[in-house]
Amino acid sequence: MNKIESYFLQHNKIKFSNVVCSQNKKIILRNPKKAEIKNKKEEKDIKNEGMESMGSMKEIKNDELKNIYNEVEKCMKCEALCNSRLNVVFGRGDEEPEIVFVGEAPGADEDKQGLPFVGRGGKLLDKWIERLNINNNKYYIMNALKCRPPDNRDPFPEEKANCRDYFVNQLKILNPKIICALGRHGFGNLIDFDLKTPYGKARNKIHYYNNNGKDVPVIATYHPAYILRNQKEEDKVISDLEFMLGELKKIKNN
């Protein structure tokens, strides 16, 4: 250590924790002020993420739904999911809906904000909702899973099983007139369906989900994330959503 470096250390200008030795033994001084700013920014980001989650909880008005949310937030059933999540992702929309959209699992944007379908796929879903005037009806959006699988992988069967009660109870409270399944995993959480079967075979049909003793029609369509990768299939989704609206009109007129 030379005299200059010794002086800085003795006069508390730097700390040993701010010194990194390279292979050629030269001492590189880190910028402690810069490191402090970075740490404060990281702390602020973590705090903001927590506030975003609290904001999504405050949006829940129904006390029964709030109780389920509180259970989900404390859930530690899936080690891989609960250890990697930033927020649980519960749902958004009208809490007395005519339509419930059911997706698969949260992505990175959803995990960060604590709300479903807020990323690119969510923007596409919102576009469809506006284009077909679905927003003239009361609707709610949720996922089969409440936590993001690492690297956006497909949910494991045991993960879906662990989340099943939350999903079922949430749908009981929402009590929709019709359900739109977005993607095979969302559909498989509603209807007994072999995931190896081509999902397109589930389209253009009315399926039924037993919701607290009541058979609720289920319409299957593709997940927005799939359409982002296969844009030529978007017309099929529009057709499915029009089919769903036609069925909803029949239900409301009966």
N, C-alpha and C positions, 0 to 999 in steps of 0.2 A: 504494500500500500504506500503510495507516495505522499508527500507533505500536504498537497492540496486536498486529497481524499481524506487524510487524517484530520485535517482542520475542519472539514465539513461535518465529519462524524462527531468530533469533540464538541462542536458548537451547535449540535442538534439541528444542523441544516438539512441533514438526511438521516435516515434510520437504516439499520442493517436490513430491515424488511424491504427497503427501497433499493437494495443493491442486488444485481444479478451478475453472476460471474460466467463469462463465456469460456469456451474451451481454451482460448489463448490467454486466459487469466486477466483480460482487461475488465475493468469494472464499469458497468453501464448503470447510470442512475435513472431510475424511473421518476416520472413526474408525479409526486404525491398529490398535488392539487388536482391533476387530471383524474387520477384514480379515485379521489374522494368524490368528484363530480359524477363519475361513472357509477359509483356505488349508490349515490343518492338518487340517480336517475333510475337504477334498477329497483331500488326500494319504492320509488314513486310508481313505477310501472306495476309492481306487484300489488301495491295499495289500490291503484286504479282498477286492476283486474278484479280485486275483491269488491270494490264499489260497484262495478258493472254487474257482478253477480247479485249484490244486494238490490240493485235497481230492478233486475228481472224478478226478484222475489216480491218486491213492493208492488209490482204490476198485478200480482195475483190477488183477486178480490174475494174469491170463494174460499171460505174457511176450510172446507174439506180438501180442496186442492192445495191450500197452504200446508196442511198437515202432511199430505203426501210429499210435497216439496221438501219439507223439513226432514222426513225420513230418507229421501233420496240423497239429500246433501250430506247426511251422516253415513250413508251406506259404504261399507268396506268389503262387500262380498267378492268383488273381482279385483284381485291384487294388481294385475297389470293395468287395469283401467283407473282405479282410484289413486294409484301412486303416480300416474302420469297426467291426470286431468288438472286443468286450471279451475274449471267450473263444471258443475252439473248443468245439463241442458234439459229443461222441463217442457216448456211449450210457450206459445204466444197466440193471441187472438181472442175472439169472443168466447166467454166461458159458458154461454148457453148457445152453442153453435148448431146450425143445421148441417154443416159439412165439417168433417174432420179429415185433414190430410195427414197420413201416417208415412213417415220416412224410415230410414234404416238406422242411422247413428250420426252423431254430430261430427263435423269436420273441424279444422283448425280455427276458422273464424267463429264458429259456434261455440267451441270450447273457450275461446277468449272472452266472448261477450255473454255467455250463459243463455243464449237464445237460439232456437232452431232456424235453419234456413236463412242465414244472414250473409253468406258468402256469395260466390258467383252463381251457384246453383239456386240459392234463395232469391237472387235478383231475377233469375229466369222464371222461377215459379211465380214471383210477384208480377212479372210481365204477362204471364198466361192468365193470372187472376184478373188483371186489369183489362186485358184484351177481350175476355169472354164475359166481362161484367160479373164475375163471381163475387166481387166485393159488394154487389147488391144484396148478397145473402150473408148471413152470419157464419163465419168460419173460424177454425182453429187449426194450428199446425203443431205437430209433435213427432217424436221419433220412437222407434221400438226400444232403442237403448238411450240411456240418459247420460252416458259418458262416452268420450271419444276413444275409439280403439287406436292404439299407437300406430303411427304412419298411415292412418286411414284404412287399415286392413279390414277385411270382412269380419263381422262379429262372430265369435265362437259360439257354438250351441249352448255351452254352459253359461256364457255371458248373457245370452238372450233369456235363458231360464231364470237366472238370478234377477233380471230386471222385470220379469213377467208380471209379478203381482202389482208393481207400481203402474205398469202399462194398463193392466186390466182395470184396476181401481180408478185410474184417471179417466178411462173411457166410460166407466159406469157413471161417474159424476157429470161428465160432459154430455152424455146421452144424445148423440147426434142422430139426425134423420138418415144420413148416408155417410159412408166413409170412402175416401179415395186413397188407395195404397200406391205409394210412390216407390217403385222398385221391388225386387223379389223378396228382400229381407223384411221390409215393412209388410208386404202381402203375406209372407209366411208366418208372421206374428199374429195374423188375423184368421187365416184359412189354412187348413192342413194341406200343405203343398210340398212336393218333392223338389228341392232346390236344383236338382239335376235336370228337371224338366224345363224345356225352353219356356221362358217367361211369357213370350208372346202368345202362348196358348191360353193364358189366363185372361187375355183381353177380350173385349166385345161380349162379355158375359156378366150376368149379375150373380155374385156370390153372396153368402150370408154369414155374418158374424153374430153369434149369440151374445148379446150385451145385456146381462142381468135378466135373462129370460125372454128377451125381445130380439127377434131376428132383424138385424140391420143390414141393408144392402151394401155390398162392397164392390167398388169398381177398381180394376187394376190398370195402371199405366206405368210408363217408364219414369225412372228417377231423373230429375234435372241434370245431375252429374253425368248420367249416361248420354243425355242429349247434347251436353257440351262437347262430348267426344264423338258423337254421331248425329250431327245436325240435320242430316237428311231424314231422320226419324221423327223430327219435331211435329210434322203433320199428324202422325199417329197419336201423339199426346193430345193435340188439339181435338181430334176426333173423339178420343176417350173422355175428355173433359166435357165436350158437348153431349155425349151419351149420358154422362153422370148428371148434368143439369136437366136433361130430359126426364130422367128417372126421378130426380128430386121434385120436379114440377108435378109429376103424377102423384107422388106421395103427398105433397101439399094440397093437391086438389081433392084427394080422397077424404 
